[in-house]
Structures are given as structure tokens and as C-alpha cells.
């Protein structure tokens, strides 16, 4: 057993309690009795599609969340989504924002809304045992898979002759995420072979690796489709949080494949690297954007501290330790978890602040907005609670031998 076990046990309890509080917060603030799910006291475009995934996954995998009202809310939202998300009949797209009565208000130029439809509905199908939800999910997933590989997208981004072709890191990450979701959790009873999902995960992992550049010393947000650096500040842009989320996704892929070599590369390039170059030596915390050559990024919010990169880092550190135990990963986790809870948690009203200034003071007091809903906090806390349990179990077993 390790000397860190009591601390890890304490953190597991703390994280579990915080997960309970976060779910309670969203149950209180985001359900609309009249229309099924749109909050009155939060912006209408609150991203609630991912909430379907969170509620369904909690209901399915955590005994204390097996509450009928949780899966009822997810089911209501899933039905609402499938009947209202498309901007027009027969469309393959999903709106990013819906009006309260379910009319499309805004569409993103990317395929992330559609990917979240696939994730949420697949998980809802697993939680309810109803195959129609997983069939809907597969429809969305196949559309995403096509667009990722260059199929023309209805209402997509126009292509101009002066714009170099480029791939954003979020694209392969989303495809990998959807592929892994369709393949199911390694703990689930094995389903039928799914060559489409395998191909999606494989493609996502391979394309993600194109963003590791300069001998794996940087992770670039945008590269050419062949994996070359792009000119200018666009090509030098880095987002440490994205790299860290990519780390645990790639580790999940490696775990499935039993690929220790790729797993080690993921830990070095996508976890250890970003925690080094992404960390603010002056105030602590992860910068939001950085420039690979050390120039000032052009994004106004580059030096802000956002909630999700810090939560993704907590997940990535535990995933790396489960993959290949190293005491340094646990000490980093303890340090990062403490920083994250100290700075982002709102002890007064619950949930996490999303947007801090560089010095760690709260910049935006909102708990929900266009990009922050019931997803990152709940997903990260759930994953951390599960992984801490697995680490403690493994170390307990090792100690008894």
C-alpha cells in the first residue's frame, strides 16, 4: 500500500460529496416542468445535450444515483432532443441552441453538438435498455464520422481559397470519444463486434497524434490534415486543457488495445508536457491558451483560468496512474485537486465557477452559460471517484499480498 492512501481516501469522499452537490444543483436549476428541460434562470442556450450523458451514466453506473427521476429527466431530454434538435426536417445537423419551446436558434459550424447527441443518446440507451436511443445515437455518430473525414456538411463552414486546410484538435478527440462510447465501457458485458466504432476510435487516435509536434514537445491546436505545422499564430496555438483531455481519452484507447507504448507516449506528451508548459509559475493554475514559440497569444482570454482544464488534468493524472503507477502522478493529483477545489468551487451556492482571472479571482460569477452546463464538473468528479476507488482497491490488494 502507499503512504498516500489516507489522502486518496479523503479525496474520494470529498469528490463524491461534491458530485452529489453538483447533480443536486443542476436538478434544482435546469429542469423545466413545462417543456421538459430548459431552465428559466439560466441562458436559453445552456448546453443541456451533455446533461443527458451525465444523468444516464450516473444512473447506470453509480448505485446511489439509481433514482427514477434522474433517468426520467434524461429520457425526456433525449426525446425532446431527437424531435427538436434538427434545424429543419430531414436535416443531418443539430442546433447548438434551442428556444424554450424547442425551436432552433443557433447552429455551430462544427460537428460538436451532433457528437454530443451521439454520446448522450447512446448512454441513455444503455441506461434504459431501450435500443431506439442507441439507434438514434448511431445515426448522429455516422454523420459525425462522415464530416470528420471530409463529407460536405450542410450549413457548414464555407471554404475560401485563401484558407489553408486545417484540422482542429477537437475534431479527432470528438471522433475518438464517440467511437469509445459506441464500443462501451470495458466493464460492460462485451457486445457484438462493432467495426464502425473500432474504425472511428482508431481514426480519432491516429489523427489526434498529428497534433503532437516538434518531437512531442508541444501539442498544437491546429495542424494541416497531413499533420504539418500551419503558419502564423493559428499554427502556434496551444490549449493545455485540450491536451490533458486528449491524454485520458488516448489512455482509454490504449487500455482497450493493450498498447503500453502509445500509452507511455500519451503520458509524456499529453499529460506531463502540458502540466509543465501550461502551468502559470506566478499564480498557479493552467493558462487557457499559449503560443508554442512563447509569443503573446491573440486570444483575449489566454491568461484566464477556466474550470474544465483543471478538472481534465485531475482525470488525466489518475488515468495515467491507473495505466502505469508512478508516485509522482499521485502527488501532482493531490496538488492539482487542492488548487481546483480552492479556486473554482463555490461553497456558498454550489457547483464550480467557470471563469477566473489570471490571479485566481472570480471573473464571471455565472454557473451556466453557452459552454458551461451539467457536464465537465459532473463527468470529471464521477471519473475521479471511480478511478480513486480502483487505485485504492489495487493498492489494498497489493498490500495484502
N, C-alpha and C positions, 0 to 999 in steps of 0.2 A: 504494500500500500504506500501511498505517497504522503508526505507531510502536509500537502495541500488539501487533503481530503476534507477536513472540517470546514475549511473556507469554501470549498466547492459545494459541500452540502448546504452551507448557509446561503450561498448564491442561488442554489437550485430552489430553495424555499422562497427567497426574495423574488426571483424571476417568476415563479409560479404564482405568487400573490399579485405581482404586477400584471401578469397575463389575465388573471381573474378581473382585476380592476379595469384593464383596458377593454375587455369584452363587455363588462357591465357599462362602461362609459358609452360605447357605441350602441349597445342595446337601448340605452336611455335616450341618446341624442339622434339616432339616424333612422328610426323606423317611422313610417308614415301610415297610420292606421287606415287612412282613406285610400291611398294609391298603392300601398304595399311597401314603399321603401324610401321615399325621398324625404330628407329632413326639412323641417321648416326653419330651424335656427342655424342652418349651415348653407353655404352657397349651393345652388341647384346642380352645379356640375361636379359635386363631390364624387370622387371616383369609387362608385359602390360595386362595380363589377368584381374587383378583387375580394370584396367582403363575402361574396358567395363562396369563394375558395376557403377563406378563413373559417367561416361558420361550419362549412361541410367537413373540413379537415378536423376541426376541434371535436365535432360531434362524433366523427368516425373513429378517431384515434385516442381521445382522452376521456376516460370514463366519467370524470366529473362534469364534462360538458355534454353528456348524452341527454340533453333536455329537449323535449318535443318542440318548444317554442323557438329554439335556435335553428333546427332543421326546417321548421315551418317558414321562418323568415327567409332562409336561403332558398327554399323551394319557390316561394312567392316571387323573390327577386329573380330567380332563374327563368320563371315563366314570363315575367314582365320583360326581362331582357330579350328573350327569344322572340316575343311578339312586338317589341317596340324599338329594338336597337338599330335595325336597318334603316338607313336614311330614306329609301323608297322600296316598294315591293320588288322582290326578286334581286335586290342588291346583295353583293357579297361583303359589303362593308358594315362596320358597326360605328355608331356615333360615339364621340367622346363625351358629349354632354346631352342630356335629355331634359326637356321641360318637365315640370312636376307631373303633368298628366301624360308624359311619355312621348312627347314629340321631339324629333332630333333638333338640337340647337347648334352643335359644333362637331366637326369631323377633324381628326388629326390626319396629317399627310403620311403618317407611319402606320404600321400594322399592329401597334401595341394593344389597342382596345380589343381587336379581334383575337389576339393571342390570349388576353385575359378572359375573353368569353370561353375559349377552349379550356383554359385551366380551371375556371370556376365551374363550368358545366360538367367537365369530366369528374371533378371531385364530388360534385353534387350527385352524379350518377352512382359513384362508388358508395357514398354515404347512405343513399336511399335505396340502392339496389335496383333502381329503375333505368333500364337500358336506353330509353329515349333521350335522356340527358347526355349520355355518353355518345350517342349517335349525333346529336346536335353539336357536341364538342368536337367530334371528328370532322364535321363539316367545316367548322371555323379553323381547325388545325390545318386541314389540307389547303385552305385558302391562303393561310399564313405561309405555309411551306412553298406554295407556288410563287407568291410575291417575293419571298426571300431570295428565290433563285431567279428572279427577273421577269416573272409573268407581269404583263401590264396590269396596273391597279386602277380600278375605276375611281375617279376623283383623287388620283394620287398626285405626287409632286411633279410639276411639269419639268421636262428635261430641256435644258438650254445648251446650245453648242459650246458656250464658254465654261460650263461647269464640268470639272473633271469627274468621271465616275468614281463613286466612293462608297465605302461600307462603314456604317456606324457600329461600334461595339455592341450596342443594344440589340442589333439585328440577330447576330448568331446566338447571343445569350438567350433571347426570347425563343428562338427555334429549339435550342438545346433544352430549355425549360419545358417547352410544350412536349418535345419528344420524350423527356424523362417522365412527365406527368402521365402521358398515354401508356408508357411502359409500366407504370405503377411502382409503388414503393417496394424495395427489396424484401420488406417484411410481409407484403401481401402474398396470398397464395398465387403461384405463378399462373398467369392467364395463357391464352393461346399465343403462339409466336406472332409478333407484330412487325413485319419487315418495314412497313412505312415509318412507324415510330422509331425503330432502330436507325433507319436511314436519316431521319430528322436529327436525332441526337448526335449521330456520327458527323453529319454535316455541320451542325452547330459547334461541336467541339473543334473540328478542323478549322472552321472559319474564325473561331474565337482566337486560335493560336496565331493567326495572321497579325493580330494586334500587338503581339509581343515582339518588340523591335530592339535594334542596337544590342544584339547579344542578350536578349531578355532583360535588359536593364531598365527599359521603360515599357509602359502599356499605353498605346496611343488610342484615343477615342475614335479616330477616323483614319482609314487606310484605303488604298486603291483595292479594287476587287481581287487583284493578284497578290495583295499583301505588300505593296510598296508604300514608302512614306509619301504623303501628299505635301505640296509646297505650302509655305506660309503658316500663319498662326493656327489655321484649321488642322493642318497636319501635325502640329506640335502639341495639340491639346490633350491633356490627361485629366481623368476624373478618378481619384483614388478609390472612391466608394464603389464605382463600377467595377474596377479591377478586383476589389475584395469580394464583391458579389459573384464575379466570374470565378474566383478561386473555389468557393464551396460548390458551385454548380459543376465545375470541371472535376472536383473531387468526387462528387456523386457519380459522375460518368465513369471515372476511373475505378471506383468501388465496384460498380456493375461489371466492368471489364476485367477486373483484377490487374489493372495496368499500373504497377508501382512506379515505373519510370516516369510516365506522364504525370502521375500524382506528385512526385517529388518536384517536377518542373513547375507544376501549378503552385505548390507551396512557396518555392523560391521566387518565382516571377510575379505571381498574382497576389501573394499574401505578404511575404517578408519585404519585398521591394516597396510596394505601396505604403506599408506601415512606416518604412524609413523615409522615402522621399515625400510622402503625402502628409507627414506629421508636422504640425506647427511648433517649432522649437521654443517659441516665445510664450505662447498662451496655452499650448497643448491642443489636442484635437486635430481632426483631419481637415485640410483645406478642401474646398469644393472643386475647384479647377486649378491646374498648374500647367506651365509651359515646359515642354521637355528640354528646352535649351536654357531654362532659367529666366526667360523674359517675363515681363508682366503679362498675364493673360488678358484677353479683351473682354471677358465676361465680367459684368459689374459685380456679380455675387461671388467672385472667385475665392475671396478670403473668408467667406462666411462658413459657419459650422452648421451642417444640416443633420437632422436626426438619422436619416437612413444609412449614410456611410458608416456611422459608428455602430449601428446595430448589425449591419452586414459584416463588419470587422469582427464583432463578437462571435457571430455564427461561423465565420471562416476560421477563426483561431481554434474553436472547438472541433470543427470538422477536420482540420489538419491534425489535431492531436489524436483524434479517433483513427485517422488514417495511418499515422506514423507517430507514436507518442514521443514528445520532447518536453521536458520540464519548462523550457523557456517559453513554449506556447501557452502554458497554463499561467505563468507569471504575467505574461503580456495580456492574457484574457482578464485576469483579476484587476490589472491596472486600467484596462480599457472599460471594463464593466463599471468600475467605480467612477471613472470620468463621465461615462454616458449617463449613469443614474444621477450623479450630482448635478450635471449641467442641463439635461434635457427633461428629466422627469418633473411633472408639476404636482407637488404633494397636495396642493390646495384643491384643484379641480379635477385631477386625474389625467391620465394619458400623458403624452410627451409633447413638449414644444417642438416645432419642426425646424425653426429658423433662428439661429443665434448669430450675433455679431462675432467678429474675429476674437474679441476678448472673452467670449462666452456669455455675455449678457443677452437677454431675450430681444430679438429684433422684431419678430412678428408674434403676437400673442394668440393667433388663431390655432385651433387644433385640427381643423379640417379645411381643405382648400382644393384647388384644381388637381393637385398632385399628392395630397395627403389625406388618406381616409383610413378605414379599418383594414390595413394591410401590413405595412412594414413592421410596425411595432408588434402586432399580434403574431405575425409569422416568425419573426426573429425570436421572440420570447418563447414561443412554442418549440422552435427548433433547439434553442439553448437548453430549455428544461429537459427535452428528450435526450440531448447529447450528454448533458451533465449526468443524467441518470445512467446512461450507457457507460460513461467513463468511470463513475463511482462503482458500478457493478463490476466492470472489468478489473479495476484496481482491488476491489474487495476479493474477487476470485483469485487474483494473483497473490494477494496477501495470505489467503488461506492455504495455498499450495505448500 
